[in-house]
């Protein structure tokens, strides 16, 4: 079995044994369930997994060990949950991660070191959270392949955009940084 779609099945919890015999699974979709908790060992046997969706659930936190064995994971959807904090070690072993969506959660901050081991990231989506400040310049310098970084619909102090001025002269990488101020017209800045 390569793909498993368990979308919209009212699954409230993922236990450690649920996926243990699915070692060849590459795509797992758990979108639109009622998952509030996952056992830290829930995905440990999914060594071939490349895409995981836990979007539109009830998650409030993610155990730092949850993704530790998912070394082939490229795409991770965590949007539309109730996640308020992400531990620094959560993405530590995700060296092949290219796309992560944490949009529409309850994050108030994002540590710049959160993605430091995920150097293949091309898209980081943090839209629709409660982030007040973030050091975008540091994140862009760490993630040299990053093409899309979205922090729309967060109450971010607009002066953070000044962090991007140092990147305007960098011709080697193109960045799309999508930013909007609350209650104002959304804008998109391309920094080349």
C-alpha positions, -999 to 999 in steps of 0.1 A, spaced: 0 0 0 15 33 -11 -13 58 -2 -39 58 25 -67 84 27 -86 85 60 -101 119 54 -132 130 73 -136 98 94 -140 113 129 -107 97 141 -101 113 176 -67 97 184 -38 80 166 -22 52 187 12 37 183 1 5 166 -23 19 140 2 22 111 30 -2 123 26 -27 93 24 0 66 62 4 61 59 12 24 33 39 28 43 71 10 12 92 14 -11 95 45 -41 118 46 -57 123 80 -73 156 70 -107 167 86 -108 142 115 -112 151 151 -76 142 161 -67 158 194 -37 137 204 -13 114 187 9 88 204 46 99 200 53 65 183 23 68 159 44 73 127 76 55 137 73 26 113 64 48 83 100 51 70 89 56 33 64 84 41 68 114 18 35 133 24 15 136 56 -16 156 62 -29 162 97 -47 194 85 -81 204 99 -80 185 131 -81 195 168 -43 192 176 -31 217 202 5 205 202 29 182 185 51 158 204 88 165 194 93 128 187 62 124 164 81 130 131 115 117 142 116 86 120 100 103 89 133 111 73 119 109 37 90 133 45 88 161 19 53 176 24 37 182 58 2 198 62 -6 209 98 -29 239 90 -62 245 106 -56 230 139 -52 247 173 -14 244 176 -1 271 199 35 261 202 60 240 182 90 225 201 124 232 185 130 195 180 98 188 161 114 191 126 149 181 136 150 149 116 131 162 86 161 168 63 141 162 31 111 185 41 103 208 12 68 221 22 53 228 55 20 245 63 13 256 98 -13 282 87 -45 289 107 -33 277 140 -27 297 172 10 302 170 22 334 187 59 330 178 82 309 157 118 303 167 142 309 139 160 276 147 128 256 142 136 248 106 174 248 107 178 211 98 152 213 71 174 230 45 155 217 15 124 237 25 110 257 -4 77 267 12 69 277 48 33 288 54 25 305 87 -6 325 76 -36 331 99 -18 327 133 -12 351 161 25 358 154 35 393 165 71 393 156 95 370 136 130 374 123 124 367 87 159 377 76 174 350 97 150 324 85 157 333 48 194 331 54 191 296 70 168 283 43 186 291 11 161 272 -11 131 290 3 108 304 -24 76 310 -5 72 323 31 37 333 40 29 352 72 -3 368 60 -31 376 85 -9 378 116 -7 408 139 30 414 129 46 448 135 50 461 99 86 472 107 97 436 104 97 441 66 129 462 71 146 429 78 142 420 41 161 451 28 194 432 32 182 405 9 172 428 -20 207 427 -35 210 390 -33 207 379 -70 213 342 -64 180 334 -49 144 346 -55 121 349 -26 84 354 -24 74 368 10 37 372 13 28 396 41 -3 415 52 -11 437 80 -43 429 99 -74 448 87 -56 462 57 -52 453 20 -29 422 15 3 428 -4 30 406 -19 66 416 -20 90 399 -43 126 402 -31 152 392 -57 
